[in-house]
Amino acid sequence: MSRASISGCIEVPGDKSMSHRAVLLAALAEGDSRVRGFLRADDTQRSVELVRALGAEVKDVSPTELRIRGRGLRGLREPANVIDAGNSGTTLRIGAGLLAGQPFFSTITGDASLRRRPMGRIVAPLQAMGAVVRGRAAGTRAPLTFCGGSLRGLRVATSVASAQVKSALLIAGVRGTGEVSVIEPEATRDHTERMLLAMGALLLVDGREARVTPTDELAPLDVDIPGDFSSAAFFVVLAASVPGSELRVRRVGTNPTRTGLVEVLRRMGATIVFEESGSATGEPCADLVVRGGELRATNVVANEVPRMIDELPALCVAAAFAKGRTEIQGASELRFKESNRIVAMVEALRALGIPAGELADGLWIEGPATLRAGVRCETHDDHRVAMALATLGAAGGIDVELSETASVATSFPDFFETLRRIAGARG
């Protein structure tokens, strides 16, 4: 397959982070919420099943629209069975904020990958708020069990920049008995804060600190979810990496807490323009127009990582075609995703003939590289690794054989179809 230019116009599915949060928060509202642009994928369906297990009514209006009748802040009911979050860390971690302090027994677990991921960062502050939480490995691994507890106020400075941790604590704080303040080392995505404010929560955001005061009631949501920037990122990188390309990705969420990748790619020499800017329920969105050219290496430092943590596998693709050595530092959190993404990407890049190596808290990649064809790469059942490697093959004009592709359904079920349409890639 030749390294032909990329052109066309595509759309990506609704934002995964917003889809999760809209469902979970709507369960706490008084009345009916409307969620349009919902991402129908394995991960988000886990959040739907969680709120159904707690008594919320979820009606499928269309493949991308839900109507959710909430139970209110104090109306959730005890689930009849263990809640299975599958591979969804968002469902488990933010769901923990819903379950903490509820006057009933509940247990939430996940698949083998999720049960290996760290949960102490959620459990410890929830316990400090008064929640009775137990888990494997002294509360640091799922399954997690909740047995009630009266939630009190808390002021916590988190050691890890995690929107999931922040969201869980703020949601727990809405129905507690005292103010909850979360101070992050770096600002993370703020979809939860925006939605809580739209629901009438008593919330104040001041830089890296978010404070919420308990309330008696949350209003229903009416949400129009834009396209997922993390899904768009693979196509943005694909077009940016192939000279002569021009691609438009329609109506993508451009929340500034999510678009760090654009800034880095521009620094590398990519031309990326936001056009037809607008908003979707308080979230900025735009068409992304990307033009390909010659890229140069760059260094990504720690304070840039939180705004592009999910896009770093995609950035590795651009680094493989950029002139010079790209280093990504301050990204140790990549070791605790669906896979150890540092190890997974370095192994695959090397197998494809691209010089790469691990750093203590990240990785380095040397380009521009000529890809080795006929190589089978291990995805480690990680959707973003799989999509990054498929994108790398499309950009380099080769077919990359993947150990599996089913994991991609957790976030972007039509990814390979879209990739074939604009690049002729085979998945």
Secondary structure, 3 states (H helix, E strand, C coil): CCCCCCEEEEECCECHHHHHHHHHHHCCCCCEEEEECCCCCHHHHHHHHHHHHCCCEEEEEECCEEEEECCCCCCCCCCCCCEECCCCHHHHHHHHHHHCCCCCEEEEECCHHHHCCCCHHHHHHHHHCCCCEEEHHHHCEEEEEEECCCCCCEEEECCCCCHHHHHHHHHHHHCCCCCEEEECCCCCCCHHHHHHHHCCCEEEEECCEEEEECCCCCCCCEEECCECHHHHHHHHHHHHHCCCCEEEEEEEECCCCCCHHHHHHHHCCCEEEEEEEEEECCEEEEEEEEECCCCECCEECHHHHHHCHHHHHHHHHHHHHCEEEEEECCCHHHHHCCCCHHHHHHHHHHHCCCCEEEECCEEEEEECCCCCCCCEECCCCCHHHHHHHHHHHHHHCCCCEECCCHHHHHCCCCHHHHHHHHHCCCC
